[in-house]
Amino acid sequence: MAKLLSYYCLCPLIDTKNLLGISEDIETGIVIVTLGKNIAIKYRVSDQKQLCSWRTKEKFSSQVVFDKNLQKYVAVFNHNFIRVWGDEEESLDKVKKYKFKQPIYTIVSHNQETFVVFKRGSVYSLSEVLEDRKNFTAAAINELAEIKDFRYISNGDDLYLGFLSKTKTTYTFHWTVHNKFLKNVFTKTNFSIENEELCSCELLITSKTNCVNLLTVWSDGKMFLKPLERQEKSDPKDLFTIIESISGQHPIKIIPLDDNYIAIYGSDPNEEGTVLLIYNTQFKVIQSKQIHKLYSEDAKIWKMFNYILLPVGQNLVVVPFCLESEQLVALIGSHKSMQSKIDNDIAFVTEYEVGDWTEEPNKRKNGKVKHKFSLLGNRVEELVRDGHSEAAIVEQVIPGILEENNVCLLTSALEFFKDIPEKFMAIILKYVLACNAEQFPSSNKLGQFKNLPKCLLPKERVELLDKILTQNFSEIILLPHLRLNLSLDEVILLLQYIIYQFSPDGHKLPSMKITETEQCLIKWASLIIDANYQKFILSRDEKIEELLVKCKNIVADHLEVLEELKGVVPVLIKFQSLKEGKNFVGGGLADCLYSIEVVEY
């Protein structure tokens, strides 16, 4: 599951064209923004706080990067000299220069080291060029035309990098693998598509093969993926996918987020703004989309930690994102847009039969399976037949169920749907907590719910809460919805239920073992406190203080039990060893968390 979260402004820009680059600092969450040719600033991304800045009379010609080996900052100036300085430096004009005869294109970071890329195409480590600077001569890559673009990516210990150049009819990508065994041995990869212009190229590592590929996007929206191999091959003709959500008449920016996701940024097809996408390269679907109003031809995009940074208008924008374990159910039908209720002239119908190999033959009727969600009405079946995703169906169905106050129907929905958006999880949770006892089916049998607090009655409320708590969700996405939707009284009620569950009267959650239940409850308790800590701090309510003290005592009790279990571990190890026919040295009982085993040949 991938999600683009709400964006915010990090800092104003002097000029988009002069934004030379963004790099990571030594501390997590801090970035170095080379805003222009004369200024670079360090920012903390989370609170947009400016930490320090550097100015220079001589112009930057590369982004500022932090060299982890030297523990210092490095940048190129005027394309012909490098400066290295520490965090305490204020004026860069007084820092020592390291001049070079050959012009420098840029510098890049790979693992712990900084590499210098020369305009002739050769690449060397910073330590290598500084040690023998006076006798150093950069190698020239034969037939290298003017560099139109430069790309690099780290793959383990290997640094893959390449230059894009263009003749009248053909694009050429000169690429190499830089490591301790191989340096500046370039390979040419030629490609072209008749009557189409190249919109973007990027180096991408695929999860299946773990090899580096050249990803190209063309003006017709077609995307090709070509493995980088030493033996030169013909043009890439294996179509990877077609991107229709972004215009191919303008440059497109692509960055890899991980082995299965890429971010794509470009002009809206209607050219009314810009579109930022998260694209799943494994299942080839768009999983998240965000619209921005302004677009510029020289727009750039970076990935820093769990943020995407891009210039929008005269501001540098931060877009947080989250990537979590994928659920195939969330991808099914995600390429389809919900049809407008007003426009009924055109309808796309993709009918198919939902097969279930576990169903008995006599339960089938006319070749169709009677679904568990039949109580939810024909509307759900229509949406399923049309191939819509569960998340899209939930958005259509749940509001109507809550409006009708139909608790039985809500129970059926929670039992059937496995991919409920976090927004609707918070809405359903609020409904269940605020619902009057009269709206639940009358029942006096508490069953497994012993000593249940009166505020949580009737037992149907607890059963619904259990179904919500066992749903899969992203903590990052759910947290703001909990903060927005739940009132303080509802938060207190939910926290009371979780504390009740930790008591001896608590019970296992549906389809969960006792250890899984406790893990789930701890996860929810942490999430509730994180989402409402400001309300807790500002409130003087005695109930809240009492609940927080109970939570603290529960944590203390669990830690105490874990300490006691550590003393039992040697005994368990002894029993396990005797069961397997193994003997300890001396035959005694181990008194620590390790043991010595005698191996006889």
C-alpha positions as CSV (number, residue, x, y, z in Angstrom):
1,M,0.0,0.0,0.0
2,A,1.3,3.4,-1.0
3,K,-0.1,6.8,-0.1
4,L,0.8,10.5,-0.7
5,L,0.0,12.6,2.3
6,S,-0.9,16.2,2.6
7,Y,1.9,18.5,1.4
8,Y,3.3,21.7,2.9
9,C,5.9,24.4,2.1
10,L,9.5,23.9,3.3
11,C,10.9,27.3,2.1
12,P,10.5,29.9,-0.6
13,L,12.6,29.7,-3.7
14,I,14.8,32.4,-5.2
15,D,14.4,30.9,-8.7
16,T,13.4,27.4,-9.7
17,K,16.1,27.4,-12.4
18,N,18.8,28.1,-9.9
19,L,17.7,25.4,-7.5
20,L,20.9,23.2,-7.8
21,G,19.9,20.3,-5.6
22,I,18.9,18.8,-2.3
23,S,20.9,16.3,-0.3
24,E,20.6,14.4,3.0
25,D,22.6,15.6,6.0
26,I,24.2,13.3,8.6
27,E,21.2,13.5,10.8
28,T,17.9,11.9,9.8
29,G,15.2,14.4,8.8
30,I,17.6,17.2,7.9
31,V,18.3,18.2,4.3
32,I,20.7,20.6,2.6
33,V,19.0,22.8,0.0
34,T,21.3,24.6,-2.4
35,L,18.8,27.3,-3.2
36,G,20.9,29.3,-5.7
37,K,24.4,29.9,-6.9
38,N,25.2,31.9,-3.8
39,I,23.4,30.3,-0.9
40,A,22.8,26.9,0.7
41,I,20.6,26.3,3.8
42,K,20.1,23.4,6.1
43,Y,16.4,22.6,7.1
44,R,14.7,20.2,9.4
45,V,11.9,18.8,7.2
46,S,9.4,18.0,10.0
47,D,9.1,21.6,11.3
48,Q,10.6,23.6,8.4
49,K,13.2,25.1,10.9
50,Q,16.3,26.6,9.3
51,L,19.4,25.3,11.2
52,C,22.2,27.1,9.4
53,S,23.2,28.6,6.0
54,W,26.3,29.2,3.9
55,R,26.9,32.1,1.5
56,T,29.6,32.6,-1.1
57,K,30.7,35.3,-3.5
58,E,31.9,32.6,-5.9
59,K,29.0,30.6,-7.3
60,F,28.0,27.1,-6.5
61,S,28.0,24.8,-9.6
62,S,26.7,21.7,-7.8
63,Q,24.6,20.9,-4.8
64,V,26.2,20.8,-1.3
65,V,26.6,17.2,-0.1
66,F,27.8,15.8,3.3
67,D,30.8,13.4,3.0
68,K,30.4,10.8,5.8
69,N,34.1,9.7,5.5
70,L,35.4,13.2,5.9
71,Q,32.5,14.3,8.2
72,K,32.5,17.5,6.2
73,Y,30.5,19.3,3.5
74,V,31.6,19.4,-0.1
75,A,30.6,21.4,-3.2
76,V,31.8,22.5,-6.6
77,F,32.4,26.2,-7.4
78,N,32.5,27.7,-10.9
79,H,32.9,24.2,-12.4
80,N,36.7,24.2,-11.7
81,F,37.4,23.9,-8.0
82,I,36.1,22.2,-4.9
83,R,35.8,23.3,-1.3
84,V,35.6,21.1,1.8
85,W,34.4,22.7,5.1
86,G,33.0,21.9,8.5
87,D,29.7,22.9,10.2
88,E,31.4,25.7,12.1
89,E,32.4,27.6,9.0
90,E,30.4,30.8,8.3
91,S,32.1,32.3,5.3
92,L,33.0,29.9,2.5
93,D,35.1,32.4,0.7
94,K,37.9,31.8,3.2
95,V,37.9,28.0,2.8
96,K,40.7,26.4,0.9
97,K,40.2,25.8,-2.8
98,Y,41.1,22.6,-4.7
99,K,41.4,23.6,-8.3
100,F,41.3,21.3,-11.3
101,K,42.3,21.7,-15.0
102,Q,39.3,19.7,-16.3
103,P,35.8,21.2,-15.8
104,I,33.6,19.4,-13.2
105,Y,30.0,18.5,-14.0
106,T,28.8,17.6,-10.5
107,I,29.4,15.6,-7.4
108,V,27.3,12.6,-6.1
109,S,27.1,10.6,-2.8
110,H,27.4,6.8,-2.8
111,N,27.3,4.9,0.5
112,Q,29.9,6.7,2.7
113,E,31.8,8.4,-0.1
114,T,31.6,11.4,-2.4
115,F,32.4,11.0,-6.1
116,V,33.4,13.8,-8.6
117,V,31.9,13.6,-12.1
118,F,33.9,15.5,-14.8
119,K,32.3,17.0,-17.9
120,R,34.4,14.6,-20.0
121,G,32.4,11.8,-18.5
122,S,34.9,10.2,-16.1
123,V,34.2,9.6,-12.4
124,Y,36.6,9.5,-9.4
125,S,36.2,9.4,-5.7
126,L,36.8,12.6,-3.9
127,S,39.7,11.2,-1.8
128,E,41.4,10.0,-5.0
129,V,41.4,13.3,-6.7
130,L,42.4,15.3,-3.6
131,E,45.4,13.0,-2.9
132,D,47.1,13.6,-6.2
133,R,45.4,16.7,-7.4
134,K,48.5,18.3,-9.0
135,N,49.3,15.3,-11.2
136,F,45.7,14.3,-11.8
137,T,44.2,14.2,-15.3
138,A,40.6,13.1,-15.8
139,A,40.0,10.5,-18.5
140,A,37.9,11.4,-21.5
141,I,35.0,9.3,-22.7
142,N,35.3,8.9,-26.5
143,E,32.6,10.4,-28.7
144,L,30.8,11.8,-25.7
145,A,28.6,14.6,-27.1
146,E,27.1,17.4,-25.0
147,I,25.6,16.0,-21.8
148,K,21.8,16.5,-21.8
149,D,21.1,14.6,-18.6
150,F,22.9,12.6,-15.9
151,R,21.6,9.7,-13.8
152,Y,23.0,7.6,-11.0
153,I,21.9,4.9,-8.6
154,S,23.5,2.8,-5.9
155,N,23.1,-1.0,-6.0
156,G,25.0,-2.4,-3.0
157,D,28.7,-1.6,-3.4
158,D,28.3,-0.6,-7.0
159,L,27.6,2.9,-8.3
160,Y,25.7,2.9,-11.6
161,L,25.8,6.2,-13.5
162,G,25.4,7.4,-17.0
163,F,25.2,10.4,-19.3
164,L,22.5,11.0,-21.9
165,S,23.4,12.6,-25.2
166,K,21.5,13.1,-28.4
167,T,22.2,13.2,-32.1
168,K,19.7,14.2,-34.8
169,T,17.9,10.8,-34.7
170,T,19.2,8.8,-31.8
171,Y,19.6,9.1,-28.1
172,T,22.7,7.5,-26.5
173,F,23.2,6.6,-22.9
174,H,26.8,6.2,-21.8
175,W,26.8,4.2,-18.6
176,T,29.3,2.5,-16.3
177,V,29.6,0.6,-13.0
178,H,32.0,2.2,-10.6
179,N,33.5,0.0,-7.9
180,K,36.9,-1.0,-6.6
181,F,37.4,-3.5,-9.4
182,L,36.1,-1.4,-12.4
183,K,36.4,2.3,-13.1
184,N,35.5,4.5,-16.1
185,V,34.7,1.6,-18.5
186,F,31.6,2.9,-20.3
187,T,29.1,1.1,-22.4
188,K,26.9,2.8,-25.0
189,T,23.2,2.1,-25.2
190,N,21.4,3.6,-28.2
191,F,17.7,4.0,-28.4
192,S,15.1,5.9,-30.4
193,I,11.4,5.7,-31.4
194,E,10.3,7.1,-34.7
195,N,8.3,10.3,-34.5
196,E,8.4,10.3,-30.7
197,E,10.5,12.5,-28.3
198,L,12.1,11.3,-25.1
199,C,10.3,12.8,-22.0
200,S,12.4,11.1,-19.3
201,C,15.0,8.5,-18.5
202,E,15.9,7.0,-15.1
203,L,17.9,4.2,-13.6
204,L,15.7,1.7,-11.8
205,I,16.3,-1.4,-9.7
206,T,13.7,-4.1,-10.1
207,S,12.7,-6.3,-7.1
208,K,12.5,-9.5,-9.2
209,T,16.0,-9.5,-10.8
210,N,17.8,-7.0,-8.5
211,C,19.5,-5.6,-11.7
212,V,19.7,-2.0,-12.8
213,N,17.5,-1.0,-15.8
214,L,17.2,2.0,-17.9
215,L,13.6,3.3,-17.7
216,T,12.5,5.6,-20.6
217,V,9.3,7.5,-21.1
218,W,8.3,8.8,-24.5
219,S,5.9,11.5,-25.7
220,D,3.2,9.0,-26.5
221,G,3.1,7.9,-22.9
222,K,4.8,4.6,-23.5
223,M,7.3,3.4,-20.9
224,F,10.1,1.0,-21.7
225,L,12.4,-0.9,-19.3
226,K,15.8,-2.1,-20.6
227,P,18.4,-4.0,-18.5
228,L,21.8,-2.4,-18.6
229,E,24.1,-5.1,-20.1
230,R,27.6,-4.9,-21.4
231,Q,26.6,-6.3,-24.8
232,E,24.9,-3.5,-26.7
233,K,21.5,-4.4,-28.0
234,S,18.9,-2.7,-30.2
235,D,16.3,-0.2,-29.2
236,P,14.1,-1.1,-26.3
237,K,11.0,-2.6,-27.8
238,D,9.6,-4.4,-24.8
239,L,6.7,-2.2,-23.6
240,F,6.7,-1.9,-19.8
241,T,3.5,0.2,-19.4
242,I,1.6,3.2,-20.7
243,I,1.1,6.3,-18.6
244,E,-2.1,8.2,-19.5
245,S,-2.4,10.4,-16.4
246,I,0.5,12.7,-17.4
247,S,1.0,14.7,-20.6
248,G,3.8,13.5,-22.8
249,Q,4.1,16.9,-24.4
250,H,6.3,18.2,-21.5
251,P,9.2,16.8,-19.5
252,I,8.4,14.1,-17.0
253,K,10.4,13.5,-13.8
254,I,10.7,10.1,-12.3
255,I,12.4,9.0,-9.1
256,P,12.6,5.4,-7.5
257,L,11.0,5.2,-4.1
258,D,12.0,1.5,-3.5
259,D,12.1,-1.7,-5.5
260,N,8.4,-1.7,-6.2
261,Y,7.4,1.9,-6.4
262,I,8.4,5.0,-8.4
263,A,7.2,8.6,-8.2
264,I,6.2,10.3,-11.5
265,Y,5.7,14.0,-11.8
266,G,4.6,16.0,-14.8
267,S,2.0,18.1,-16.5
268,D,-1.7,17.2,-16.3
269,P,-3.1,15.9,-19.6
270,N,-5.4,18.9,-19.7
271,E,-2.3,21.1,-19.0
272,E,-4.2,22.8,-16.2
273,G,-1.6,22.0,-13.5
274,T,0.7,19.2,-12.4
275,V,0.2,15.6,-11.3
276,L,2.3,13.6,-8.8
277,L,1.8,9.8,-8.9
278,I,3.0,6.8,-6.9
279,Y,3.2,4.0,-9.4
280,N,3.5,0.3,-8.5
281,T,6.0,-1.3,-10.9
282,Q,5.1,-4.8,-9.7
283,F,1.4,-4.7,-10.4
284,K,1.6,-1.8,-12.9
285,V,-1.1,0.4,-11.3
286,I,-1.3,3.9,-9.9
287,Q,-1.7,3.7,-6.2
288,S,-1.8,7.4,-5.2
289,K,-2.3,10.7,-7.0
290,Q,-1.9,14.3,-6.0
291,I,-2.7,17.5,-8.0
292,H,-0.7,20.7,-7.9
293,K,-1.7,23.9,-9.6
294,L,1.6,25.2,-11.1
295,Y,4.1,23.5,-13.4
296,S,7.4,24.7,-14.9
297,E,9.5,23.0,-17.6
298,D,12.6,22.9,-15.5
299,A,10.8,21.3,-12.5
300,K,12.9,18.9,-10.4
301,I,12.0,16.2,-7.9
302,W,13.9,14.5,-5.0
303,K,13.3,11.7,-2.5
304,M,14.7,12.5,1.0
305,F,14.0,10.0,3.7
306,N,10.2,9.5,3.6
307,Y,9.5,12.7,1.8
308,I,9.2,13.8,-1.8
309,L,10.5,17.4,-2.4
310,L,9.6,19.4,-5.5
311,P,9.4,23.1,-6.5
312,V,5.8,24.3,-7.0
313,G,5.6,28.0,-8.1
314,Q,8.0,30.0,-5.9
315,N,8.0,27.4,-3.1
316,L,9.8,24.2,-2.3
317,V,7.1,21.7,-1.4
318,V,7.4,18.6,0.9
319,V,5.1,15.7,0.2
320,P,5.3,13.0,2.9
321,F,4.5,9.4,1.7
322,C,4.3,6.0,3.2
323,L,5.0,2.6,1.6
324,E,3.8,-0.5,3.4
325,S,3.2,-4.1,2.7
326,E,1.0,-4.5,-0.4
327,Q,-2.5,-6.0,-0.3
328,L,-3.5,-7.3,-3.7
329,V,-7.2,-6.6,-2.8
330,A,-6.4,-2.9,-2.6
331,L,-5.0,-3.0,-6.1
332,I,-7.8,-4.8,-7.8
333,G,-9.9,-2.2,-9.7
334,S,-7.7,0.7,-8.5
335,H,-7.2,1.7,-12.1
336,K,-10.9,2.3,-12.6
337,S,-12.5,5.6,-11.6
338,M,-15.9,5.7,-10.0
339,Q,-18.6,6.7,-12.5
340,S,-20.5,9.9,-12.0
341,K,-24.0,9.5,-10.7
342,I,-25.1,12.3,-13.1
343,D,-23.6,11.0,-16.4
344,N,-25.4,7.8,-17.2
345,D,-25.0,7.9,-20.9
346,I,-21.9,5.8,-21.0
347,A,-21.2,2.7,-18.8
348,F,-18.2,0.4,-18.9
349,V,-19.2,-3.1,-17.8
350,T,-16.5,-5.8,-17.3
351,E,-18.6,-8.8,-16.1
352,Y,-16.8,-11.8,-14.6
353,E,-17.6,-14.7,-12.3
354,V,-16.1,-14.7,-8.9
355,G,-14.8,-18.2,-8.3
356,D,-14.4,-19.8,-5.0
357,W,-12.8,-23.3,-5.0
358,T,-13.7,-23.9,-1.4
359,E,-17.5,-23.7,-2.1
360,E,-19.4,-26.9,-2.4
361,P,-21.1,-27.7,-5.7
362,N,-24.6,-27.6,-4.3
363,K,-24.1,-24.0,-3.1
364,R,-23.7,-22.8,-6.6
365,K,-26.7,-21.6,-8.6
366,N,-26.6,-21.0,-12.3
367,G,-22.8,-20.9,-12.3
368,K,-22.7,-18.0,-9.8
369,V,-21.6,-18.0,-6.2
370,K,-24.0,-16.6,-3.6
371,H,-21.8,-14.1,-1.8
372,K,-21.5,-13.5,1.9
373,F,-22.2,-9.8,1.2
374,S,-25.7,-10.4,-0.3
375,L,-27.1,-8.6,2.7
376,L,-25.4,-5.4,1.5
377,G,-27.7,-5.2,-1.6
378,N,-27.5,-5.3,-5.3
379,R,-25.4,-2.1,-5.4
380,V,-22.3,-3.9,-4.0
381,E,-22.7,-6.8,-6.5
382,E,-22.9,-4.3,-9.4
383,L,-19.7,-2.5,-8.3
384,V,-17.9,-5.9,-7.8
385,R,-18.9,-7.0,-11.3
386,D,-17.6,-3.7,-12.7
387,G,-14.2,-4.4,-11.2
388,H,-14.0,-1.7,-8.6
389,S,-11.7,-2.0,-5.7
390,E,-12.9,-2.8,-2.2
391,A,-11.8,0.7,-1.0
392,A,-13.9,2.3,-3.7
393,I,-16.9,0.2,-2.9
394,V,-16.6,1.0,0.8
395,E,-16.7,4.7,0.0
396,Q,-20.0,4.1,-1.8
397,V,-21.7,1.8,0.7
398,I,-20.6,2.7,4.2
399,P,-22.1,6.2,4.4
400,G,-25.5,4.9,3.5
401,I,-25.3,2.1,6.1
402,L,-24.4,4.6,8.8
403,E,-27.2,7.0,7.8
404,E,-29.7,4.2,8.1
405,N,-28.3,3.2,11.6
406,N,-28.3,-0.4,10.4
407,V,-26.0,-2.1,12.8
408,C,-26.6,-5.6,11.4
409,L,-25.7,-4.4,7.9
410,L,-22.6,-2.7,9.3
411,T,-21.6,-5.9,11.0
412,S,-21.9,-7.8,7.7
413,A,-19.8,-5.1,5.9
414,L,-17.0,-5.4,8.5
415,E,-17.0,-9.2,8.1
416,F,-16.8,-9.0,4.4
417,F,-14.6,-6.1,3.4
418,K,-10.8,-6.5,4.1
419,D,-9.6,-3.2,2.6
420,I,-11.4,-0.4,4.5
421,P,-9.8,3.0,4.0
422,E,-8.4,4.5,7.2
423,K,-10.7,7.5,6.9
424,F,-13.8,5.3,7.0
425,M,-12.3,3.2,9.8
426,A,-12.2,6.3,12.0
427,I,-15.8,7.2,10.9
428,I,-17.1,3.8,11.7
429,L,-15.3,3.8,15.0
430,K,-16.9,7.1,15.9
431,Y,-20.3,5.8,15.0
432,V,-19.9,2.6,17.2
433,L,-18.6,4.6,20.2
434,A,-21.3,7.3,20.0
435,C,-24.2,4.9,19.1
436,N,-27.0,4.7,21.6
437,A,-27.5,1.3,23.3
438,E,-31.1,1.2,21.9
439,Q,-29.8,1.1,18.3
440,F,-28.2,-2.3,18.9
441,P,-30.2,-5.6,18.8
442,S,-31.4,-6.3,22.3
443,S,-29.5,-9.1,24.0
444,N,-29.0,-9.8,27.7
445,K,-26.5,-12.6,27.2
446,L,-22.9,-11.3,27.7
447,G,-21.3,-14.7,27.0
448,Q,-17.5,-14.3,27.1
449,F,-17.7,-10.6,28.1
450,K,-17.4,-10.8,31.9
451,N,-17.7,-7.7,34.1
452,L,-18.1,-5.5,31.1
453,P,-18.2,-1.8,32.1
454,K,-21.7,-0.3,31.7
455,C,-20.4,2.4,29.3
456,L,-19.5,-0.3,26.8
457,L,-22.8,-2.2,26.9
458,P,-24.5,-3.8,25.1
459,K,-22.2,-6.7,24.0
460,E,-22.9,-6.0,20.3
461,R,-21.0,-2.7,20.7
462,V,-18.0,-4.7,21.9
463,E,-18.3,-7.2,19.0
464,L,-18.3,-4.3,16.5
465,L,-15.3,-2.8,18.2
466,D,-13.4,-6.1,18.0
467,K,-14.1,-6.3,14.2
468,I,-12.7,-2.7,13.8
469,L,-9.6,-3.3,15.9
470,T,-8.7,-6.4,13.8
471,Q,-8.8,-4.6,10.5
472,N,-5.5,-3.9,8.6
473,F,-4.5,-0.3,8.6
474,S,-1.6,2.1,8.2
475,E,-0.8,4.0,11.5
476,I,0.5,7.0,9.6
477,I,-2.7,7.4,7.6
478,L,-5.1,6.5,10.4
479,L,-3.6,8.8,13.1
480,P,-4.8,12.2,11.6
481,H,-8.3,10.7,11.0
482,L,-8.5,9.6,14.6
483,R,-7.4,13.0,15.8
484,L,-10.0,14.7,13.6
485,N,-13.0,12.5,14.0
486,L,-13.0,11.2,17.6
487,S,-14.1,13.5,20.4
488,L,-12.5,13.4,23.8
489,D,-15.3,11.4,25.4
490,E,-15.1,8.8,22.6
491,V,-11.3,8.6,23.0
492,I,-11.8,7.9,26.7
493,L,-14.4,5.2,26.0
494,L,-12.1,3.5,23.5
495,L,-9.2,3.7,25.9
496,Q,-11.4,2.2,28.6
497,Y,-12.2,-0.7,26.4
498,I,-8.5,-1.4,25.6
499,I,-7.7,-1.3,29.4
500,Y,-10.6,-3.6,30.0
501,Q,-9.1,-6.0,27.4
502,F,-5.8,-6.1,29.3
503,S,-7.6,-7.0,32.5
504,P,-8.3,-10.7,33.6
505,D,-11.8,-10.3,32.2
506,G,-10.5,-9.5,28.7
507,H,-10.9,-11.9,25.7
508,K,-9.1,-12.7,22.5
509,L,-10.0,-10.7,19.4
510,P,-11.6,-12.6,16.5
511,S,-9.3,-14.9,14.6
512,M,-6.3,-13.9,16.8
513,K,-4.3,-15.8,19.4
514,I,-3.6,-14.3,22.8
515,T,-0.2,-12.9,21.8
516,E,-1.6,-11.4,18.6
517,T,-4.4,-9.9,20.6
518,E,-2.0,-8.2,23.0
519,Q,0.1,-6.9,20.1
520,C,-3.0,-5.5,18.4
521,L,-4.2,-3.8,21.6
522,I,-0.7,-2.3,22.3
523,K,-0.6,-0.9,18.8
524,W,-4.1,0.7,19.2
525,A,-3.3,2.1,22.6
526,S,-0.1,3.7,21.3
527,L,-2.0,5.1,18.3
528,I,-4.8,6.6,20.5
529,I,-2.3,8.3,22.8
530,D,-0.2,9.6,19.9
531,A,-3.3,11.0,18.1
532,N,-4.7,12.8,21.2
533,Y,-1.7,13.7,23.4
534,Q,-2.4,17.4,23.1
535,K,-5.9,16.9,24.2
536,F,-4.7,14.8,27.2
537,I,-2.1,17.4,28.1
538,L,-4.5,20.4,28.0
539,S,-7.3,18.5,29.8
540,R,-7.6,18.4,33.6
541,D,-10.1,15.5,33.5
542,E,-9.5,13.1,36.3
543,K,-10.8,10.2,34.1
544,I,-8.0,10.8,31.7
545,E,-5.4,10.9,34.4
546,E,-6.8,7.7,35.9
547,L,-6.7,6.0,32.5
548,L,-3.2,7.0,31.7
549,V,-2.0,5.8,35.1
550,K,-3.7,2.4,34.4
551,C,-1.9,2.3,31.0
552,K,1.4,3.0,32.8
553,N,0.7,0.2,35.3
554,I,-0.1,-2.2,32.5
555,V,3.2,-1.5,30.8
556,A,5.0,-1.8,34.1
557,D,3.4,-5.2,34.8
558,H,4.3,-6.5,31.4
559,L,7.9,-5.5,31.8
560,E,8.0,-7.2,35.2
561,V,6.7,-10.4,33.7
562,L,9.3,-10.2,30.9
563,E,12.0,-9.9,33.5
564,E,10.7,-13.0,35.3
565,L,10.5,-14.9,32.1
566,K,14.2,-14.3,31.4
567,G,14.9,-16.4,34.5
568,V,12.8,-19.3,33.1
569,V,14.6,-19.3,29.7
570,P,17.5,-21.5,30.9
571,V,15.1,-24.1,32.3
572,L,13.2,-24.2,29.0
573,I,16.4,-24.5,27.0
574,K,17.4,-27.4,29.3
575,F,14.1,-29.2,28.8
576,Q,14.2,-28.6,25.0
577,S,17.8,-30.0,24.9
578,L,16.9,-33.1,26.9
579,K,13.9,-33.7,24.6
580,E,16.3,-33.5,21.6
581,G,18.8,-35.8,23.2
582,K,21.4,-33.2,23.8
583,N,23.6,-32.9,26.9
584,F,25.1,-29.8,28.7
585,V,28.7,-29.8,29.8
586,G,28.8,-31.3,33.3
587,G,25.1,-32.1,33.0
588,G,24.1,-29.1,35.1
589,L,21.4,-26.5,34.5
590,A,22.4,-23.4,32.5
591,D,22.3,-20.3,34.6
592,C,22.4,-17.8,31.8
593,L,20.9,-17.1,28.4
594,Y,23.4,-19.2,26.5
595,S,24.6,-22.8,26.8
596,I,27.6,-24.9,25.8
597,E,26.9,-28.1,23.9
598,V,29.3,-31.0,23.5
599,V,29.5,-32.2,19.9
600,E,30.9,-35.8,19.5
601,Y,32.1,-37.0,16.1
